[in-house]
Amino acid sequence: MFASRTSGSARMSKTHKISIAGVAAVGVSALAFSLVPGSASAETETQAVSTANVAWSTNVDTAKAAALQASIANQSSFLDAQAQAQAKAKATAAVLKAKAEAQAAAKAKAAAAAKAAAKKRAAVQAAANRAAARKAVYPNNLDGWIRESLDIMKKHNIPGTYEGIHRNIMRESSGNPRAINNWDINAQNGIPSKGLLQIIKPTFDTYHVAGTPHDQYDPVANIVASCNYAADRYGSMDNVNSAY
């Protein structure tokens, strides 16, 4: 039974065992020899290992340096892009701020102009109201016509008094502003005397006072023009006591 199992693979003979043992011994001796300090072979192997380590370290350091340099370059590019973006945002903000300030200034200026215009209109209206309040209201009769005429004459430095005007009116027209003389020489010449103080058209036109109606029949215009003429020729209507 055992013989059949070992037929294909015979047991090692004594000679075989010795050979293997010898080879093993030689291998151990060689290994021991290679590890002995100070031997030439050991030094050579140590130097080879050291050189390999240095080369490996150099390659690792170079790779690290390259990776570090790439990282720094990437960081620098990122920082540059970030700085540019911040500068752009800052410039945009400055433009928007300037635009907003300009719009605010324009709005304030327009508001100030509107306020000034409103103030001016209010002042003009107030002045007009005061003037209207101060303006005398004259009755529409002979007394009122003479008083209004005297106020206008005063503004234009035309002399005359209530008494002198009233006296001459009563003589010339009896106080009728529509009176007309159709029989004297002036009427015959086609320029009849008209109004309260019976003034002819050429004289009325020459001595008419601005601000009064350009109408001989208007009582105030008639009185003021006649007194202006009398002042020029006689010094004052007060000095007239007859046809003039």
C-alpha positions as CSV (number, residue, x, y, z in Angstrom):
1,M,0.0,0.0,0.0
2,F,2.7,2.5,0.9
3,A,4.8,1.4,-1.9
4,S,2.2,2.4,-4.4
5,R,2.0,5.9,-3.0
6,T,5.8,6.5,-3.2
7,S,6.3,5.0,-6.6
8,G,5.9,8.3,-8.5
9,S,7.8,10.3,-5.9
10,A,10.5,8.2,-4.2
11,R,11.6,9.2,-0.8
12,M,14.7,11.5,-0.6
13,S,17.8,9.4,-0.3
14,K,20.5,10.3,2.2
15,T,22.6,11.8,-0.5
16,H,19.8,14.2,-1.4
17,K,19.4,15.3,2.1
18,I,23.1,16.1,2.4
19,S,23.0,18.2,-0.8
20,I,20.1,20.3,0.3
21,A,21.7,20.8,3.7
22,G,24.8,22.0,2.0
23,V,23.1,24.4,-0.2
24,A,21.3,25.8,2.8
25,A,24.5,26.2,4.7
26,V,26.1,27.9,1.8
27,G,23.1,30.3,1.5
28,V,23.3,31.1,5.2
29,S,27.0,31.7,5.0
30,A,26.6,34.0,2.1
31,L,23.9,36.0,3.8
32,A,26.1,36.2,7.0
33,F,29.0,37.4,4.9
34,S,27.0,40.1,3.2
35,L,25.9,41.5,6.5
36,V,29.4,41.6,8.1
37,P,30.3,45.3,8.8
38,G,33.4,46.7,7.1
39,S,33.3,44.3,4.2
40,A,33.7,45.8,0.7
41,S,30.5,44.1,-0.4
42,A,28.5,45.6,2.5
43,E,29.8,49.1,1.9
44,T,28.9,48.9,-1.8
45,E,25.5,47.7,-1.0
46,T,25.1,50.4,1.6
47,Q,26.2,53.1,-0.9
48,A,23.7,51.8,-3.4
49,V,20.9,51.8,-0.9
50,S,21.8,55.4,0.1
51,T,22.0,56.6,-3.4
52,A,18.6,55.0,-4.1
53,N,17.2,56.7,-1.0
54,V,18.6,60.1,-2.1
55,A,17.2,59.7,-5.6
56,W,13.9,58.8,-4.2
57,S,13.9,61.7,-1.7
58,T,14.9,64.1,-4.5
59,N,12.1,62.9,-6.7
60,V,9.6,63.3,-3.9
61,D,10.9,66.8,-3.0
62,T,10.7,67.9,-6.6
63,A,7.1,66.6,-6.9
64,K,6.2,68.4,-3.6
65,A,7.8,71.6,-4.8
66,A,6.0,71.4,-8.1
67,A,2.7,70.7,-6.4
68,L,3.4,73.6,-4.0
69,Q,4.3,76.0,-6.8
70,A,1.1,75.0,-8.7
71,S,-0.9,75.5,-5.5
72,I,0.7,79.0,-5.0
73,A,0.0,79.9,-8.7
74,N,-3.6,78.8,-8.4
75,Q,-4.0,80.8,-5.2
76,S,-2.4,83.8,-6.8
77,S,-4.7,83.5,-9.8
78,F,-7.7,83.2,-7.5
79,L,-6.6,86.2,-5.4
80,D,-6.1,88.3,-8.6
81,A,-9.5,87.3,-9.9
82,Q,-11.0,88.1,-6.5
83,A,-9.2,91.5,-6.4
84,Q,-10.4,92.3,-9.9
85,A,-14.0,91.4,-9.0
86,Q,-13.8,93.5,-5.8
87,A,-12.4,96.4,-7.8
88,K,-15.1,96.1,-10.4
89,A,-17.8,95.9,-7.8
90,K,-16.3,98.9,-6.0
91,A,-16.2,100.9,-9.2
92,T,-19.8,100.0,-10.0
93,A,-20.9,101.0,-6.5
94,A,-19.1,104.3,-6.9
95,V,-20.8,105.0,-10.3
96,L,-24.2,104.1,-8.8
97,K,-23.5,106.2,-5.8
98,A,-22.5,109.2,-7.9
99,K,-25.6,108.7,-10.1
100,A,-27.8,108.6,-7.0
101,E,-26.2,111.7,-5.6
102,A,-26.6,113.5,-8.9
103,Q,-30.3,112.5,-9.0
104,A,-30.8,113.6,-5.5
105,A,-29.0,116.9,-6.1
106,A,-31.2,117.5,-9.3
107,K,-34.3,116.6,-7.3
108,A,-33.3,118.9,-4.5
109,K,-32.6,121.7,-7.0
110,A,-35.9,121.2,-8.7
111,A,-37.7,121.2,-5.4
112,A,-35.8,124.4,-4.3
113,A,-36.7,126.1,-7.7
114,A,-40.4,125.0,-7.3
115,K,-40.4,126.3,-3.7
116,A,-38.8,129.6,-4.8
117,A,-41.3,130.0,-7.6
118,A,-44.2,129.3,-5.3
119,K,-42.8,131.8,-2.8
120,K,-42.5,134.4,-5.5
121,R,-46.0,133.8,-6.7
122,A,-47.2,134.0,-3.2
123,A,-45.3,137.3,-2.7
124,V,-46.7,138.7,-6.0
125,Q,-50.2,137.7,-5.0
126,A,-49.8,139.2,-1.5
127,A,-48.5,142.4,-3.0
128,A,-51.5,142.5,-5.4
129,N,-53.8,141.8,-2.5
130,R,-52.3,144.6,-0.5
131,A,-52.5,146.9,-3.5
132,A,-56.1,146.0,-4.0
133,A,-56.8,146.6,-0.3
134,R,-55.0,150.0,-0.5
135,K,-56.7,151.0,-3.7
136,A,-59.4,153.5,-3.0
137,V,-62.9,152.7,-4.2
138,Y,-64.4,155.9,-5.6
139,P,-68.1,156.4,-6.0
140,N,-69.4,156.8,-9.6
141,N,-70.4,160.4,-9.3
142,L,-68.8,163.8,-9.6
143,D,-67.3,163.7,-6.1
144,G,-65.7,160.3,-6.8
145,W,-64.4,161.4,-10.3
146,I,-62.7,164.4,-8.8
147,R,-61.1,162.5,-6.0
148,E,-59.8,159.7,-8.3
149,S,-58.5,162.4,-10.6
150,L,-56.6,164.1,-7.8
151,D,-54.9,160.8,-6.8
152,I,-53.8,160.2,-10.4
153,M,-52.6,163.8,-10.7
154,K,-50.6,163.5,-7.5
155,K,-48.7,160.5,-9.0
156,H,-47.9,162.5,-12.1
157,N,-47.1,165.8,-10.2
158,I,-50.0,167.7,-11.8
159,P,-51.1,170.5,-9.6
160,G,-54.7,171.2,-8.7
161,T,-57.2,171.2,-5.9
162,Y,-60.7,169.8,-5.4
163,E,-62.2,173.2,-5.2
164,G,-60.5,174.5,-8.4
165,I,-61.5,171.4,-10.4
166,H,-65.1,171.4,-9.0
167,R,-65.5,175.1,-9.7
168,N,-64.4,174.8,-13.4
169,I,-66.5,171.7,-14.0
170,M,-69.7,173.4,-12.8
171,R,-69.0,176.3,-15.1
172,E,-68.1,174.3,-18.2
173,S,-70.6,171.4,-18.0
174,S,-72.6,171.5,-14.8
175,G,-71.2,168.1,-13.9
176,N,-72.4,166.3,-17.1
177,P,-69.7,164.0,-18.4
178,R,-71.6,163.7,-21.8
179,A,-71.8,167.5,-22.3
180,I,-70.8,168.7,-25.8
181,N,-70.5,172.2,-27.3
182,N,-71.9,172.3,-30.8
183,W,-72.0,176.1,-31.3
184,D,-68.6,177.7,-30.6
185,I,-65.7,178.2,-33.0
186,N,-64.3,174.8,-32.1
187,A,-67.5,173.2,-33.1
188,Q,-67.6,175.2,-36.3
189,N,-64.1,173.9,-37.0
190,G,-65.3,170.3,-36.5
191,I,-63.6,169.8,-33.1
192,P,-66.3,170.4,-30.5
193,S,-65.4,170.7,-26.8
194,K,-66.6,167.6,-24.8
195,G,-66.9,166.2,-21.3
196,L,-66.8,167.7,-17.8
197,L,-64.1,170.3,-18.5
198,Q,-65.0,170.8,-22.2
199,I,-61.7,169.9,-23.8
200,I,-61.2,169.5,-27.6
201,K,-59.8,166.4,-29.1
202,P,-56.3,167.7,-30.2
203,T,-55.7,169.1,-26.7
204,F,-57.0,165.9,-25.0
205,D,-54.7,163.8,-27.2
206,T,-51.7,166.0,-26.4
207,Y,-52.2,166.1,-22.6
208,H,-53.7,162.6,-22.1
209,V,-52.2,160.9,-19.0
210,A,-51.2,157.2,-19.4
211,G,-53.3,154.9,-17.3
212,T,-56.5,156.6,-18.0
213,P,-59.0,155.7,-20.8
214,H,-58.3,157.4,-24.1
215,D,-61.8,158.8,-24.2
216,Q,-62.9,162.4,-24.0
217,Y,-66.2,161.4,-22.4
218,D,-64.5,159.4,-19.6
219,P,-64.9,161.7,-16.6
220,V,-61.5,160.9,-14.9
221,A,-59.6,160.9,-18.2
222,N,-61.2,164.3,-19.1
223,I,-60.4,165.9,-15.8
224,V,-56.8,164.7,-15.6
225,A,-56.0,165.7,-19.2
226,S,-57.7,169.1,-18.8
227,C,-55.8,169.8,-15.5
228,N,-52.5,168.7,-17.2
229,Y,-53.2,171.2,-20.0
230,A,-54.1,173.9,-17.5
231,A,-50.9,173.3,-15.5
232,D,-48.9,173.7,-18.6
233,R,-50.6,176.9,-19.7
234,Y,-51.8,178.6,-16.5
235,G,-49.8,176.9,-13.7
236,S,-52.8,175.0,-12.3
237,M,-56.6,174.5,-12.9
238,D,-57.0,176.6,-9.8
239,N,-55.9,179.6,-11.8
240,V,-58.6,179.2,-14.4
241,N,-61.8,181.2,-13.9
242,S,-63.2,181.3,-17.4
243,A,-63.1,179.7,-20.7
244,Y,-59.6,178.4,-21.2
